[in-house]
Amino acid sequence: MNQPEMQDQNEPIEAYQDWMDDLRLGFSFLTRLPVPGSWGTDEAAGKFSLAQASRFFGIVGLVVGIIGAAVLLLGAWAGLPHLAASILALGAIALVTGGLHEDGLADTADGIGGASSRERRLEIMSDSRIGTYGVLALIFVIGLKAAALSSMTSASEAAITLFAAAAASRGFLPLFMHYLPAAKADGMSSAAGKPEFNHAGLSAAIVVVALFIAFGFWLSLGALIAAAIVSGVLAMWALRALGGQTGDVLGAIQQVIEVTLILAVSAAGLS
């Protein structure tokens, strides 16, 4: 599909960015899945607004969740232990997304544990090397997700939970992009821009509907409250310690929402 043509260089690019552009940019940014045409390149993606495209982060999350759930069910069908099937499913999601959010979690953990000043925290988080706190955070979070999924009564219950948590945790990210300022003027988050509330709200609404379909009203409400508290604490830390959010902070928020939702459903049960 041809990209929209600019008719007036003084008008905003977003005016020529339609819903298909948003979908393709969302998939190009959040996943490693093949994107039609030249959209897999940074040059093409840079011509459009990621803030506007964030309205479909929930859709991207649904696809990522479907992939993870399918791998988990295939592993169970092949006779693998529940823990092995759960780990394979989590690995498949990390492969599909390029470990984007896991990397953010590790960098944010290093920033939390490795320094006391804003400048030093941001410096540590910008370093591509992973530190002790980052390794421990990945072990704990991935281990908790795998343990909770494998403890569920059936593979189908675990698959539904993983699907909903993977989708919701990505669909809520635009809300944090909207409400939290960018901590750095030159970071990825600053370049992405601030989504309008209606765009952030659409992404969140998509995954809230998916949650309520998957878990019903009360379990969904309880899981959402738990996820809001945990992610809210992390967001407040970012605001006070860094001055706002970065791409790494958003990745960490995605991971803590995902693990909190999985733990909440595991504790309460679907039945």
N, C-alpha and C positions, 0 to 999 in steps of 0.2 A: 504494500500500500504506500502510495506517495505521501511524504510528509507535508503538512500544511505549508503553504507559501506565505511569506511575509508581504503584505500589501503596503504597509507603512512602517518604516523603521522606528518611528516614534511611538507607536502603539505597543502595549504590552504583549509579550509572546503568548501569555496565557489565553488571549482572546482567540487564538488559532489552535488551541489545544483541545481536542474533543475527547470523548470518553474512551475511545479506543487507544488514543495516545496515552491517556492516563493508565489504562490497564497495562499496556506494553512497558511503560516506564516503571510502574510498580513491580512487575515481574523482573525487569532488568535489574532493578536496584536490590530487591529483597531476595532474589533467588539466582541460581546458576542455570535455570531452565532456558532452553533455546527460545529466543525472541525473534519473530519474523523480521525480515529486512535488515536494515542497518542498525536496529535498535539495541543490539548487543554491544555497541561501542560507546565509550565515554563521550566521544564527540557528539554523537546523535542525542544521547540522553541530556547532555549539557544545554541543548537548545530549548528544553522545555522545563516546566516548573514541577519539581518534586513535591512541593507543598500542595499543589492542586491534585497531583496524582495520588497523594496519600488518601484521598477519599475512597480508593479501592484497595487499600492495604488489607482490609477485611476479606476481600475476595481472594487476594493472594494468599492470605493466611488459611482460608478454607482449602485451597488447592494443596498447600504444604501439609495441612492436617490430613487430607485424604491420602496423600502419599505415605505419610507415617503410619496411618491406620491400616492401609493395605499391606505394608510390609509386616506389621505386627500380626495381622491375620494370616498372612502367608507363612510366617514362621510357626505359628501355632498349628496351622494345617499340616505343615511338614513334620510335626511331632516334636518340635523344639520345646525345651522347658520355658515357662512363662518369662523367666528372667532373661534368658537368651533372646527370645523374641522381642522383648521390650527394648533391650539394648540395641538390637539390630534396627528397630524402628526409629529410635533416637539417633542412631548413626545415619540412617537414611535421610532424616530431616536435616542433620548437620551437613551432609553431603549436598543435598539439594540447595541449601542456603549458603553454602560455602563457609559455614561456621561463623557467619556474620555476627550474630547476637552472642554466641559463646565467647568470641574474641572481645566484644564489648564488656561482658561480665568479668572476664579475667583482668582487663585493663582497669576497670572501675574498682575491682577489689584491690589491685595493687595501689591505686590512688588513695583508697580509704586507709589502707594499712601502712603505706610506705612513707607518708609525709604528713606534716601538720600545717603547711602553708598552701594557699591557693595556687601560687605559681609553681611550686614543686609538685603538687598533685597533678596539675595539668601537664607538666613536663613528663612525669612518670607515665601518665596515661597515653601520651603521644609516642612513647617508646615502643617499638615493635616487639621488644623482648618481653617475655612473661616472667613474673616474679613468683615468690613463694605464695603470697596471698592469692594471686590469680590461679595458680595450680590448685590450691586448696578449695577455692570457690568452685572451680569446675568439677572437682571430685565430689564435693558435697552436693552440689545442685544436680548434676547428672546422676549421681548415686541415689539421691532421694527420688528423682523421677522414675528411675528404673525399678527401685524397690517398691514404690507405691503402685506402679502399673502392674508389676508381677504379683502383687498381693491380692489383686482383684479376683473375684470369683470366676470370671470367664474371660477368654480372649476378646470376645465381642464388647464386654464392658470396658476393658482396657483400651480397645481400639476407639470406641466412642469418646472416652475421656481424653485420649491423646489428640484426637481430631479436634475436639472442641477447645482444648487448652491451647493447642498450637495456633488455631485460628483466632481465638479471642485475644491472646497475648500480642499478636501482631496488629489486630484491628484496633486496639486501644492506643497504640503508639501515637497516632496523630493528635489525640487529646493532650498528651504530654508535650508534643511539639507546639501545640497552640498555646498552652498555659505557661510553659517554662521558657524563659528567654534563653538565647544561645549564650553559652559561657565564653565563647571565643569568637572574635570577628572573622577569623580565617579558617574555621573548622568546617567539617562536612555538614554539621547541623545548621551553621550559619548560612552556608551555600544553599541548603535545601529550602530555607525560608520558613515562614510561619503559616501553617494552613489556616484558612478561614474556618470559623466554628462550624458552618454547615458541612464543610468537607470532612472535618474531624468527626462530627456527629454522625454522618452517614456511615463512615467506616465502623464506628462503634456500634451503631444500630444493627448493622449486618451481622456482626458476631454475637450481639446480645440475643437476637432472634435464634441464631444457631444454638446458643447455650440453652435457651429455654426449651427448644425442641428436643435437645439431647437429654437434658436432666430434669425438666419440669420446673415449676415456678420456685418452690421453696429451696431446693438444693442449689439451683442457679443463683438465687438471691444470696444465700449464705456464702457460696463460693466467691461471688463477686465482691461481697463486703470484705471477706478475708483478703482477696487480691488487692482491693482498693487500699486497705490499711497498710499492707506490706509495701506495695509499690509507692504509696504516698509517703511513707517514711523515707524510702530511698530518694524520692523526688525532693523532699524537704532537705535532706542532706546535701544533694547536689546544688540546690539553690543557696544554701548557707555556706557550703564549703568551696563551691566552684563558681558561684554566681549564676548558675543556670545549667542547662543540659548540653551535652555533647553527643556525638554519635555513639561513643562508648557507653554513656549513661543510658541512652535509649535502648541499646542492646542489653544492658544489665536489667533494665526495667522489664523488657520482654521476657527475660529468663525468670525473674522472680515472680512475675504474674503467672507464667506457665507452670512453674513448680508449685506455686500456691494453689492454683486451681486443681492440679492433679492430686495434691495432698488432701485438699478439702473434699474432693469427690471420693477419694480412697477412704477417708475417715468416716464419711457419712454413708457411702454406698448408693448405688443407683436405685435399688429396690426399696 
